[in-house]
Structures are given as C-alpha cells and as structure tokens.
Amino acid sequence: MREIFIAGAGPAGTAAAISGRLEGSLVRSVDRTRTARHKVCGEFLSPGTREILEQLSVWDQVAALGARPIRRCALNLANGTKRWTLPECGWGLSRLELDRLLLNQAVTLGAAVERGTVFDLAGQASGAVVVACGRKPSRAEDDRLFGFKAHFEGPGDDAVELFFDARGYVGVSGIEGGVTNVCGIARESTLRQLGFDFDEIVRRSAPLAERLRPLERRMRWLVAGPLAFSPPGSGTRSGAVYEAGDSLSFVDPFTGSGIMNALLTGRLAGQAAARGTSPEQYRRKCRSLLGVPFLISSMLRRLAAHAEWHHGARYLPGRLLFEWTRANMGRA
C-alpha cells in the first residue's frame, strides 16, 4: 500500500487526500493553520467543478450547504457591459465552507490530518509527496499585485460580474446564505495611494460603486499577496513530488477557474501519487490541461488594462472567452 504525504488543506490538498484514499493509499496531511478560516478567493465554482466534486463524492454535501446557482456573466468595460449566459450552471460557495467540507470528507475516508504543522519536505523519509500549500514566492517587482476580499449582505442575483479598469479588477458574485462576495486585484501603487482603504478603492469605479450601493459589508477586508502568476508544471522539485493547486500554477483569478483548477490538479496529483505515475508524466498532463488557458488569460489581463481594448472585447462571443480560459474537462 502506497503512502502519500500532503502539504496543505485547501481545495487542492484535500482533493489529493480524498483521491489518494479512494485509490487505497495511506494518506497523511498537514496544514500550517490550526483551523479553517476565510481566505481571499473569488469563491466561484466554475461549470465543470461539479463533475470533479462528484468524483470526490462530495457534491451532494456542497448542494446541501446552499451553494448559490450562478447562470450569467457580466463584464463591465470602459464602453459598457457585455453579458451572456454561462454554458452550464456555476455555483457560489465560500472557501470557509468548501475547505471544511473537503477536509471532513478526507478524514471520514481515513486520512490522518495534523493542523498547526509546518510542511518540511526535507523531513520526509519515504513515500510520495503532494505539495499544495499555496502560491510560489513572488518575484521582486516595481508595482506588485495584491488580492483583497470581503463579504457583503443585501440583494443578490445569479450573475458573476467583473469590473475592469487600469487599476485592476473586481469580481462580484453570490455565495451561500444570501451573501455577496467582493474580491479583486489591485497594484501596490494604487493601494498605497489610497492608504489601503478598500472601501475607497471599490468606490473609485462608478459602475462598481453603484452595484455595491444597496449592499452592506459584514466582515473586514482581507488582503493576500504579493501575487505571482506562474505557468503550470514549471516546478523543478526532485523525487516523488507532485505540486497541485496554486503551488503548481497560479492563473489569473478573473477567469473564475481557480477553485476548479485546484480541485482538478489535486485529484490528479492524488491519483498519480497513489498509482506511482511519475511526477513528470503528471506535470505533462497538467500542462496539456492548463497551459493554453494560462497563456490566454495572461494575455487578456494585460489587454484589459487598456481601455481601447474594451471596444474590441464587446464583439468577442462571451462563451468563447469563457471556454478559452479554462481546462478542457473532457480531456481530464
């Protein structure tokens, strides 16, 4: 029976733990935090995520938590708003509840979990290792990117809305319990200029301020960063080490595919570790699934910073934009 050590108890790490146990492996998982907590995240389960959650045998529990159906998308650009209906229903669920659910499933299946423990790869004497403990360290840059998030109460709907300008972007979408998640990215220069006052930052955009006008913030703003985007499968760790989630690749959050990619690569990493698939084979698989979406989303992020691009964006089919920026689940 193979042994798997997993670093990280987020979606990627817990998906790996569940997948490893379903394959019959012994699984030990550690996470540096002592309890589940809110994290900066778009909290959007993209179409295709349901299939992965069904494979992990947790979809019924996700539905029972009251995940909010999301059927429409809206891009708020410099010259107006582009709207379309999603090809399949997406869902809104807080990371706090998703992380708890997935970790409970891993424990129910027999995974041993230690919280408040720092990951030490050098201390692992044997067995396969899945590294799913967050983003790679950021490169030094003149104007770094930071993510921020807060929950709001008030009227909601079934749309995920994105607001772009030269300073960054903000996503607005519903989650369980009638709550609205507001999550964005901004440059450090902008944040310093406004004294890291995120209430002021979201009011700088008139369309976004109008969208948030009937809502009331119910938690303090959370901040994460600096953010460093990294292509999939670029790791150079030696031995039986499988990177998953943000440890494998950090894709532009505006695509709404972050949680789906974490669950997908976590599931694949757990399977690969349990079956003895080589890390290079695993990385090739991840590159084939995420490489093109990563390149396209990176290009779109750069273009979105320029208002003149927004005019051309109005003529691109929304569904095509959506499909270009996520993994082909048929190949997964």
C-alpha positions as CSV (number, residue, x, y, z in Angstrom):
1,M,0.0,0.0,0.0
2,R,1.5,3.4,-1.1
3,E,1.9,6.2,1.4
4,I,1.2,9.8,0.5
5,F,2.2,12.9,2.5
6,I,0.2,16.0,1.6
7,A,1.1,19.6,2.5
8,G,-1.9,21.9,2.5
9,A,-5.6,21.6,3.5
10,G,-7.1,23.8,0.8
11,P,-9.1,22.5,-2.1
12,A,-6.0,21.1,-3.9
13,G,-4.6,19.4,-0.8
14,T,-7.9,17.9,0.4
15,A,-8.8,16.8,-3.2
16,A,-5.5,15.0,-3.3
17,A,-6.1,13.4,0.1
18,I,-9.6,12.2,-0.9
19,S,-8.4,10.9,-4.2
20,G,-5.5,9.1,-2.6
21,R,-7.8,7.4,-0.1
22,L,-10.2,6.4,-2.8
23,E,-7.2,4.7,-4.6
24,G,-6.4,2.8,-1.4
25,S,-3.3,4.7,-0.3
26,L,-2.3,5.7,3.3
27,V,-2.6,9.5,3.5
28,R,-1.1,11.9,6.0
29,S,-1.9,15.6,5.6
30,V,-0.6,18.7,7.4
31,D,-1.5,22.3,7.3
32,R,0.1,25.3,9.0
33,T,-3.2,26.8,10.1
34,R,-4.9,25.4,13.2
35,T,-8.5,26.0,12.0
36,A,-10.3,26.7,8.7
37,R,-10.6,30.4,8.0
38,H,-11.8,32.9,5.4
39,K,-9.3,33.4,2.5
40,V,-9.0,35.8,-0.4
41,C,-10.8,33.9,-3.1
42,G,-13.4,34.5,-5.8
43,E,-15.5,31.7,-4.3
44,F,-16.9,30.7,-7.7
45,L,-17.3,27.1,-8.6
46,S,-17.0,27.2,-12.4
47,P,-19.0,24.9,-14.6
48,G,-17.1,21.6,-14.7
49,T,-16.4,21.8,-10.9
50,R,-19.5,19.8,-10.2
51,E,-18.1,16.8,-12.1
52,I,-14.9,16.9,-10.0
53,L,-16.8,17.2,-6.8
54,E,-19.0,14.2,-7.8
55,Q,-15.8,12.2,-8.4
56,L,-14.7,13.2,-4.9
57,S,-18.1,12.1,-3.6
58,V,-18.9,15.5,-2.0
59,W,-21.3,17.2,-4.5
60,D,-24.4,16.3,-2.5
61,Q,-22.9,17.9,0.6
62,V,-22.0,21.1,-1.5
63,A,-25.6,21.3,-2.6
64,A,-26.8,20.8,1.0
65,L,-24.8,23.8,2.1
66,G,-26.9,26.0,-0.1
67,A,-24.3,26.9,-2.8
68,R,-25.9,29.7,-4.9
69,P,-26.6,28.9,-8.6
70,I,-24.8,31.3,-11.0
71,R,-26.1,31.3,-14.5
72,R,-24.9,34.6,-16.0
73,C,-21.8,36.6,-16.5
74,A,-21.3,40.3,-17.0
75,L,-18.1,42.1,-18.0
76,N,-18.2,45.8,-17.1
77,L,-15.8,47.5,-19.5
78,A,-14.9,51.1,-20.3
79,N,-17.5,51.4,-23.0
80,G,-20.4,49.4,-21.5
81,T,-21.3,46.0,-20.2
82,K,-21.1,42.7,-22.0
83,R,-23.5,40.0,-20.8
84,W,-24.0,36.3,-21.6
85,T,-25.4,33.1,-20.1
86,L,-23.0,30.5,-18.9
87,P,-22.9,27.3,-20.9
88,E,-23.7,25.4,-17.7
89,C,-24.7,26.5,-14.2
90,G,-21.9,27.6,-11.9
91,W,-22.1,27.9,-8.1
92,G,-21.1,30.3,-5.4
93,L,-19.7,28.8,-2.1
94,S,-17.4,30.4,0.5
95,R,-13.9,29.0,0.8
96,L,-14.5,28.6,4.5
97,E,-17.4,26.1,4.0
98,L,-15.7,24.4,1.0
99,D,-12.5,23.8,2.9
100,R,-14.3,22.4,5.9
101,L,-16.4,20.1,3.8
102,L,-13.5,18.7,1.8
103,L,-11.3,18.2,4.9
104,N,-14.1,16.4,6.7
105,Q,-14.5,14.1,3.7
106,A,-10.8,13.3,3.7
107,V,-10.9,12.5,7.4
108,T,-14.1,10.4,7.0
109,L,-12.3,8.3,4.4
110,G,-9.4,7.7,6.8
111,A,-6.8,10.4,6.0
112,A,-4.7,11.4,9.0
113,V,-4.7,15.2,9.4
114,E,-2.4,17.4,11.5
115,R,-3.2,21.2,11.8
116,G,-0.8,23.8,13.0
117,T,2.1,21.9,11.5
118,V,4.6,23.5,9.1
119,F,5.5,21.5,6.0
120,D,9.1,20.2,5.9
121,L,9.9,18.4,2.6
122,A,13.4,17.5,3.8
123,G,11.9,15.7,6.8
124,Q,10.0,13.2,4.6
125,A,12.0,10.0,4.6
126,S,9.8,7.9,2.1
127,G,6.6,7.9,0.1
128,A,5.1,10.3,-2.4
129,V,4.6,14.0,-1.5
130,V,1.8,16.3,-2.8
131,V,2.7,20.0,-2.3
132,A,-0.5,22.1,-2.2
133,C,0.4,24.8,0.3
134,G,-0.2,27.9,-1.7
135,R,1.4,30.2,-4.2
136,K,5.1,30.3,-5.0
137,P,7.1,33.2,-3.6
138,S,6.6,36.4,-5.6
139,R,9.3,37.8,-7.7
140,A,10.5,41.3,-6.8
141,E,8.6,43.8,-8.9
142,D,8.3,47.6,-9.0
143,D,4.5,47.5,-8.8
144,R,3.3,44.3,-7.2
145,L,-0.2,42.9,-7.3
146,F,-2.4,42.2,-4.2
147,G,-5.7,40.5,-3.8
148,F,-8.5,41.7,-1.5
149,K,-11.9,40.4,-0.4
150,A,-14.9,41.0,1.8
151,H,-18.4,39.6,2.2
152,F,-21.5,41.9,1.9
153,E,-25.2,41.5,2.7
154,G,-28.0,42.7,0.6
155,P,-29.9,41.9,-2.6
156,G,-28.2,39.4,-4.9
157,D,-28.8,37.6,-8.2
158,D,-27.5,34.7,-10.3
159,A,-24.7,36.6,-12.1
160,V,-20.9,36.8,-11.6
161,E,-19.9,40.4,-12.5
162,L,-16.4,41.7,-13.3
163,F,-15.4,45.3,-13.2
164,F,-12.2,46.3,-15.1
165,D,-10.2,49.5,-15.2
166,A,-6.5,50.5,-15.4
167,R,-6.0,49.9,-11.6
168,G,-7.1,46.3,-11.7
169,Y,-10.4,44.4,-11.5
170,V,-13.1,43.4,-9.0
171,G,-15.4,40.4,-9.1
172,V,-18.9,40.4,-7.5
173,S,-20.9,37.2,-7.1
174,G,-23.2,35.5,-4.7
175,I,-22.4,32.7,-2.3
176,E,-24.5,30.7,0.3
177,G,-26.7,32.3,2.8
178,G,-27.7,35.3,0.6
179,V,-24.2,36.7,1.0
180,T,-22.3,38.5,-1.8
181,N,-18.5,38.0,-2.2
182,V,-16.5,41.0,-3.5
183,C,-12.9,40.1,-4.5
184,G,-10.4,41.9,-6.6
185,I,-6.8,42.6,-7.5
186,A,-5.0,46.0,-7.5
187,R,-1.5,47.3,-7.9
188,E,0.5,48.2,-4.8
189,S,0.9,51.8,-6.1
190,T,-2.9,52.2,-6.1
191,L,-3.3,50.7,-2.7
192,R,-0.6,52.9,-1.2
193,Q,-2.1,56.0,-2.9
194,L,-5.4,55.3,-1.2
195,G,-4.0,54.2,2.1
196,F,-5.1,50.6,1.6
197,D,-8.7,51.8,2.2
198,F,-10.5,49.1,0.2
199,D,-13.9,50.8,0.7
200,E,-12.5,53.8,-1.1
201,I,-10.9,51.6,-3.8
202,V,-14.2,49.9,-4.7
203,R,-15.9,53.4,-4.8
204,R,-13.4,54.7,-7.4
205,S,-15.3,52.9,-10.2
206,A,-18.8,54.4,-10.7
207,P,-20.4,51.2,-12.0
208,L,-18.9,49.1,-9.2
209,A,-20.0,51.7,-6.6
210,E,-23.5,51.6,-8.0
211,R,-23.5,47.8,-7.9
212,L,-22.4,47.8,-4.2
213,R,-24.7,50.7,-3.1
214,P,-27.5,48.5,-1.7
215,L,-25.1,46.2,0.0
216,E,-23.5,46.4,3.4
217,R,-20.1,45.0,4.3
218,R,-20.3,42.4,7.0
219,M,-16.6,41.5,7.6
220,R,-13.2,43.2,7.5
221,W,-11.3,43.3,4.2
222,L,-8.8,40.5,3.8
223,V,-5.6,41.0,1.8
224,A,-3.3,38.5,0.2
225,G,-0.1,38.9,-1.8
226,P,2.0,39.9,-3.4
227,L,0.7,37.7,-6.2
228,A,2.9,35.9,-8.7
229,F,1.4,34.3,-11.8
230,S,3.1,31.0,-12.7
231,P,2.6,28.7,-15.7
232,P,1.5,25.1,-15.0
233,G,4.0,22.3,-14.5
234,S,7.1,24.6,-14.2
235,G,8.3,23.2,-10.9
236,T,11.8,21.6,-10.6
237,R,11.4,19.6,-7.4
238,S,13.2,16.3,-7.5
239,G,11.9,12.9,-6.3
240,A,8.3,11.7,-6.0
241,V,6.9,15.2,-5.5
242,Y,3.6,16.4,-7.1
243,E,2.7,20.0,-6.9
244,A,-1.0,20.9,-7.1
245,G,-3.3,24.0,-6.9
246,D,-1.5,27.3,-6.6
247,S,1.8,25.5,-5.8
248,L,1.6,24.1,-9.4
249,S,0.2,27.1,-11.2
250,F,-1.4,30.5,-10.3
251,V,-3.8,31.5,-13.0
252,D,-5.4,35.0,-13.4
253,P,-8.3,35.0,-10.8
254,F,-10.6,36.9,-13.1
255,T,-11.2,33.7,-15.1
256,G,-13.1,32.2,-12.2
257,S,-11.3,28.9,-12.7
258,G,-9.0,28.9,-9.6
259,I,-11.0,26.6,-7.4
260,M,-11.8,24.2,-10.3
261,N,-8.1,24.1,-11.3
262,A,-7.1,23.4,-7.6
263,L,-9.6,20.6,-7.3
264,L,-8.7,19.1,-10.7
265,T,-4.9,19.2,-10.1
266,G,-5.3,18.0,-6.6
267,R,-7.4,15.0,-7.7
268,L,-4.9,14.2,-10.5
269,A,-2.0,14.5,-8.0
270,G,-3.6,12.2,-5.5
271,Q,-4.2,9.6,-8.2
272,A,-0.7,9.9,-9.7
273,A,0.9,9.5,-6.3
274,A,-1.3,6.5,-5.4
275,R,-0.7,4.8,-8.7
276,G,3.0,5.5,-8.9
277,T,2.7,7.7,-12.0
278,S,6.0,9.7,-12.5
279,P,5.9,13.4,-11.4
280,E,7.0,14.3,-15.0
281,Q,4.0,12.5,-16.5
282,Y,1.7,14.2,-14.1
283,R,3.2,17.6,-14.9
284,R,2.8,16.9,-18.7
285,K,-0.9,16.1,-18.0
286,C,-1.3,19.4,-16.1
287,R,0.5,21.4,-18.8
288,S,-1.8,19.9,-21.5
289,L,-4.9,20.9,-19.5
290,L,-3.9,24.3,-18.2
291,G,-1.1,25.6,-20.5
292,V,-3.3,27.2,-23.1
293,P,-5.8,28.7,-20.7
294,F,-2.9,30.2,-18.7
295,L,-1.5,31.9,-21.7
296,I,-4.8,33.3,-22.9
297,S,-5.9,34.6,-19.5
298,S,-2.5,36.3,-19.1
299,M,-2.9,38.0,-22.4
300,L,-6.4,39.1,-21.6
301,R,-5.4,40.5,-18.3
302,R,-2.8,42.7,-19.9
303,L,-5.2,43.8,-22.6
304,A,-7.9,44.6,-20.1
305,A,-5.7,47.3,-18.5
306,H,-6.0,49.3,-21.7
307,A,-9.4,51.0,-22.3
308,E,-9.0,50.9,-26.1
309,W,-9.1,47.0,-26.0
310,H,-12.5,47.1,-24.3
311,H,-14.1,48.2,-27.6
312,G,-13.0,45.1,-29.4
313,A,-14.0,42.9,-26.4
314,R,-17.6,43.7,-27.0
315,Y,-17.6,41.7,-30.3
316,L,-16.0,38.6,-28.9
317,P,-18.5,35.8,-28.0
318,G,-18.8,35.6,-24.2
319,R,-18.9,31.8,-24.3
320,L,-15.8,31.7,-26.3
321,L,-13.9,33.9,-23.8
322,F,-15.2,31.6,-21.1
323,E,-14.1,28.4,-22.8
324,W,-10.6,29.8,-23.7
325,T,-9.7,30.4,-20.1
326,R,-10.4,27.0,-18.5
327,A,-9.3,23.4,-18.7
328,N,-11.0,21.1,-21.1
329,M,-12.8,18.8,-18.7
330,G,-13.3,16.2,-21.5
331,R,-9.6,15.6,-21.6
332,A,-9.2,15.5,-17.8
